[in-house]
Amino acid sequence: MARSIYYYTDSRELGGAEISLLMLLEGLDRGRWTPTLLLDDDPGADLLAERAAGLDTAVRRVAPMPLGLSGARRAAGLARLLRRERPAVFHAHMSWPLAGKWPLAAAVVSRVPSVGTVQLIPEFELERSSYRQLRALARGVGRYAAVSRDIAAELVERFHWPPDKIDVVYNAVRLERFQAPAPAGLREELAGGRPLVLTCARLDEQKGHDVLLRAATGLPGVAFAFAGDGPLRAELEALAGGLDLGDRVRFLGRRDDVPALLGACDVFALPSLYEGSSLAVLEAMAARRAVVSSAIGGTAELIEDGRSGLLVPPGDSEALRSALGQALGDAGLREALAGAARERVERDFTPEAMVGANERIYGELLGDGRA
């Protein structure tokens, strides 16, 4: 008989972490597991709820559990739900280490075996009380999944979580989405006959778009397309104007045709200041595109510098300009990087590998032994 897994995320958007969660829901062996997705009762989560329901996953809404006493009080309601329903496993997907604090605490006090996936560790100051709470919680949570070795190491070194409870489970990408060539006319529409550098990322300080705009000033014959939206859009558009980049930079907003955009570009760039395990980079690698990215955390685990992509120091616009110029100026290099990138994804970052790793964790928590 299939056993029940309750998944939880407090996300109100559909980004890389959420796509990874949907991929996990889709790939689960339904002969063994029956998933239910718990989402905050907030209109911002409606799109994620719709996508999950389309994957034959039950969706239930729960009261938001923010940090602080109000979140703790609401977690009591989730604990009552878990005691009543008795799922076999509770799996929280966390955009940062504090995101699932109260939901995981509800699972621990309800004696439901629990897993927490940590997607990202942004820069933040951890208060002493929160530090103590997280350490106590880590003793009760059954297992953590970090999406990179870098995150796993920080969870141990900075938060002092038990290393024997932390597995590395990389995000994955669906290869079949990135096979077709770009639609006719798309490249001309975006680049007007110039070489094209594409970035797909939320317009947020984390992603380093300003570094890329400054690098663009030294690449006068190159067009740049930014797919994504976010709080810095107006500021970045103003910066592009101030740098006199003119029509060489296009802000495309949120796009649902990322595979087509990747098919149209020459180089994919992601100058992030920090990452967990970037789905955008994995998608560019799957699309057989040369990638130029920051040498940070999880990204440096996806790309072997000089073989499957080019890595530069974060925040260094001159190094980024040089690497982009190198890739754009050498078709043979681009092809070699792109081919090695695709091979790496095919070997190491498939949905089957990601789903299988999670299912092994569930089995171990439930005493099924290692696969």
C-alpha positions in Angstrom: 0.0 0.0 0.0 1.3 3.5 -0.9 2.3 5.6 2.1 1.3 9.2 2.5 3.8 12.1 2.3 2.8 15.6 3.3 4.9 18.2 1.5 5.0 21.8 2.7 6.3 25.1 1.3 5.6 28.7 2.2 6.4 29.9 -1.3 4.2 32.4 -3.1 6.0 32.3 -6.4 7.1 29.8 -9.0 10.9 29.9 -9.3 13.6 27.3 -9.4 13.0 25.8 -6.0 9.3 25.4 -6.6 9.9 23.8 -10.0 12.2 21.3 -8.3 9.4 20.5 -5.8 6.9 20.0 -8.7 9.4 17.7 -10.4 9.7 15.6 -7.2 5.9 15.4 -7.0 5.6 14.3 -10.6 8.4 11.7 -10.4 7.4 9.9 -7.2 6.7 6.2 -7.4 2.9 6.3 -6.8 2.9 2.7 -6.0 4.9 3.5 -2.9 4.0 7.1 -2.1 0.9 9.3 -2.1 1.7 13.0 -2.0 -0.3 15.9 -0.5 1.0 19.5 -0.8 0.4 21.9 2.0 0.4 25.5 1.0 -0.2 28.7 2.9 -3.7 30.0 2.6 -2.7 33.0 0.4 -3.6 34.0 -3.2 0.1 34.2 -4.0 0.3 30.4 -3.8 -2.5 29.8 -6.3 -0.3 29.1 -9.3 1.8 26.6 -7.4 -1.4 24.9 -6.2 -2.7 24.7 -9.8 0.5 23.2 -11.0 0.6 20.6 -8.2 -3.1 19.7 -8.7 -2.3 19.0 -12.4 0.3 16.4 -11.2 -2.4 14.3 -9.5 -1.4 15.8 -6.1 -3.9 16.7 -3.4 -3.5 20.3 -2.3 -4.5 21.6 1.1 -4.3 25.1 2.5 -2.9 25.9 6.0 -2.6 29.1 8.0 0.7 30.9 7.2 3.3 30.4 10.0 5.5 33.5 10.0 8.5 33.7 12.3 7.5 34.8 15.8 4.8 33.9 18.3 2.0 34.1 15.8 3.7 31.4 13.7 4.2 29.3 16.7 0.5 29.5 17.6 -0.6 28.6 14.1 1.9 25.6 14.1 -0.2 24.1 16.8 -3.0 23.8 14.2 -0.7 22.0 11.8 0.4 19.7 14.6 -3.2 18.7 15.3 -3.7 18.0 11.5 -0.6 15.8 11.4 -1.7 13.9 14.5 -5.1 13.3 13.0 -4.0 12.4 9.5 -0.8 10.5 10.4 1.2 10.8 7.2 4.2 8.5 6.9 6.6 11.5 6.2 6.5 15.3 6.4 8.8 17.0 3.9 9.3 20.8 4.2 10.9 22.7 1.2 12.7 25.7 2.6 13.8 28.7 0.6 16.2 29.5 3.6 17.0 27.7 6.9 14.3 29.5 8.9 11.5 29.1 6.3 10.3 25.8 7.7 11.0 26.3 11.4 7.4 26.1 12.7 6.1 23.5 10.2 9.0 21.2 11.0 8.5 21.8 14.7 4.8 20.7 14.2 6.0 17.5 12.6 8.5 16.8 15.3 6.1 17.3 18.2 3.5 15.1 16.3 6.2 12.3 16.0 5.9 12.3 12.2 9.2 11.5 10.5 10.4 14.7 8.9 12.7 15.9 6.1 13.8 19.5 5.4 15.2 20.5 2.0 17.3 23.7 2.2 17.5 25.4 -1.2 19.5 28.6 -0.3 21.3 30.3 2.5 21.2 34.1 1.9 23.1 36.6 3.9 21.3 37.2 7.2 22.0 37.8 10.9 20.8 35.0 13.1 19.6 36.0 16.5 20.8 34.0 19.4 17.3 32.8 20.3 16.7 31.7 16.7 20.1 29.9 16.6 19.2 27.9 19.7 15.7 27.1 18.3 17.2 25.8 15.0 19.8 23.7 16.8 17.1 22.2 19.0 14.9 21.6 16.0 17.7 19.9 14.1 18.0 17.3 16.8 14.3 16.3 16.2 14.2 16.5 12.4 14.9 13.1 10.9 17.0 14.3 7.9 18.0 17.4 5.9 18.6 17.5 2.2 21.0 20.3 1.0 20.9 21.1 -2.7 24.7 21.5 -2.8 27.8 20.4 -0.8 28.4 24.1 -0.1 25.0 24.5 1.7 25.6 21.2 3.5 28.9 22.5 4.8 27.4 25.8 6.0 24.6 24.0 7.8 27.2 22.2 9.8 29.8 24.9 10.3 27.5 27.9 10.8 24.4 26.4 12.3 26.0 23.3 13.9 23.4 20.9 12.5 24.3 17.2 12.9 26.4 16.2 9.8 25.1 12.7 9.9 21.6 14.0 9.2 22.5 16.0 6.1 22.4 14.5 2.6 23.3 16.4 -0.6 20.5 16.1 -3.1 21.1 18.2 -6.2 18.3 19.8 -8.2 17.5 18.4 -11.6 16.3 19.4 -15.0 14.1 17.8 -17.6 16.3 17.2 -20.6 13.4 16.7 -23.1 12.3 20.3 -22.6 15.5 21.6 -24.2 15.8 19.7 -27.5 14.0 21.9 -30.0 15.6 24.8 -31.8 14.4 28.3 -31.3 11.3 29.5 -33.2 12.0 31.3 -36.5 12.5 35.0 -35.9 13.0 34.9 -32.2 16.8 35.5 -32.3 16.4 38.4 -34.7 13.6 39.9 -32.5 15.9 39.8 -29.4 19.3 40.6 -30.9 18.8 42.3 -34.3 21.6 40.3 -35.9 24.1 40.7 -33.0 25.5 38.0 -30.7 23.0 37.4 -27.8 23.7 36.9 -24.1 20.7 35.6 -22.1 20.0 35.8 -18.4 17.0 34.1 -16.8 16.6 35.2 -13.2 14.5 37.1 -10.9 15.4 40.8 -10.9 16.8 40.8 -7.4 20.0 41.9 -5.8 21.1 38.3 -5.4 21.4 37.7 -9.1 23.9 40.4 -9.9 22.2 41.9 -13.0 24.0 45.2 -12.3 27.4 43.5 -12.6 26.3 42.1 -16.0 25.1 45.6 -17.2 28.5 47.1 -16.3 30.2 44.2 -18.2 28.0 45.0 -21.2 29.6 48.4 -21.6 32.8 46.7 -22.7 31.0 44.5 -25.3 29.6 47.1 -27.7 28.5 44.7 -30.4 26.6 42.3 -28.2 22.9 42.2 -27.3 21.6 41.2 -23.8 18.2 39.8 -22.9 17.0 39.6 -19.2 14.1 37.2 -18.7 12.4 37.6 -15.4 10.8 40.2 -13.2 11.3 41.4 -9.7 11.7 44.4 -7.3 14.8 45.8 -9.0 13.4 46.2 -12.5 13.0 49.9 -12.5 16.4 50.4 -10.9 18.1 48.1 -13.5 16.3 49.8 -16.4 17.5 53.1 -15.1 21.1 51.8 -14.8 21.0 50.4 -18.3 19.9 53.9 -19.5 22.6 55.6 -17.5 25.3 53.3 -19.0 24.0 54.3 -22.5 23.3 50.7 -23.4 20.4 51.7 -25.6 18.5 49.0 -27.4 21.3 46.4 -26.7 19.5 45.4 -23.5 16.0 44.0 -23.5 14.0 43.5 -20.3 11.6 40.7 -21.2 9.6 40.3 -18.0 8.4 36.9 -16.8 8.6 34.4 -19.7 7.1 30.9 -20.1 9.3 30.1 -23.1 12.7 29.7 -21.5 13.6 26.7 -23.7 13.0 28.8 -26.8 15.0 31.8 -25.4 17.9 29.5 -24.6 17.7 28.1 -28.1 18.1 31.6 -29.5 21.1 32.8 -27.4 24.8 32.3 -28.0 25.9 32.4 -24.3 24.0 32.2 -21.0 25.2 34.4 -18.1 24.3 34.3 -14.5 26.4 36.6 -12.3 24.8 35.8 -9.0 26.3 36.8 -5.7 25.1 33.5 -4.1 23.2 30.4 -5.1 22.1 27.1 -3.8 21.9 24.9 -6.9 20.8 27.0 -9.8 18.0 25.6 -11.9 18.6 28.4 -14.5 22.2 27.2 -14.9 21.1 23.6 -15.2 18.6 24.5 -17.9 21.2 26.3 -19.9 23.5 23.3 -19.6 20.7 21.0 -20.7 20.0 23.3 -23.7 23.6 22.9 -24.8 24.6 26.5 -24.3 27.9 27.9 -23.1 27.5 29.2 -19.6 29.4 32.1 -17.9 28.6 32.3 -14.2 29.9 33.3 -10.8 32.3 31.0 -9.0 30.0 30.6 -6.0 28.8 27.8 -3.8 26.6 25.4 -5.6 27.2 26.8 -9.1 30.9 25.8 -8.9 29.7 22.3 -8.2 27.6 22.2 -11.4 30.2 23.7 -13.7 33.8 22.6 -14.2 35.6 25.8 -15.1 37.1 25.8 -18.5 35.4 22.5 -19.4 31.6 22.7 -19.0 31.5 26.5 -18.6 33.4 29.6 -17.5 33.4 30.8 -13.9 34.4 34.3 -12.7 34.6 35.9 -9.3 31.2 37.2 -8.0 30.7 41.0 -8.4 33.7 41.4 -10.8 32.3 43.0 -14.0 35.6 43.2 -15.7 36.3 39.5 -15.3 32.7 38.8 -16.5 33.2 41.0 -19.5 36.5 39.1 -20.3 34.9 35.7 -20.0 31.9 36.7 -22.1 34.2 38.1 -24.8 36.2 34.9 -24.7 33.1 32.7 -25.2 31.5 35.0 -27.8 34.7 35.3 -29.8 35.4 31.6 -30.2 32.7 29.3 -31.7 34.8 26.2 -31.1 35.1 27.0 -27.4 31.4 27.6 -27.1 30.6 24.3 -28.7 33.0 22.4 -26.5 31.7 24.0 -23.3 28.1 23.4 -24.4 28.7 19.8 -25.3 30.4 19.0 -22.0 27.7 20.8 -20.1 25.0 18.7 -21.7 26.9 15.5 -20.9 27.2 16.6 -17.3 23.5 17.1 -16.9 22.6 13.8 -18.6 24.9 12.0 -16.2 24.3 13.7 -12.9 21.3 16.0 -12.8 18.3 14.0 -14.0 14.9 14.0 -12.3 15.3 10.2 -11.8 18.4 10.8 -9.8 16.8 13.6 -7.7 13.6 11.7 -7.0 15.5 8.5 -6.3 17.6 10.2 -3.7 14.6 11.7 -1.9 12.8 8.3 -1.9 15.9 6.7 -0.4 15.8 9.2 2.4 12.1 8.4 3.0 12.8 4.7 3.1 15.7 5.1 5.5 13.5 7.2 7.9 10.9 4.6 7.8 13.3 1.7 8.4 13.3 0.3 4.9 17.1 0.3 4.7 19.3 1.8 2.0 18.5 1.1 -1.7 
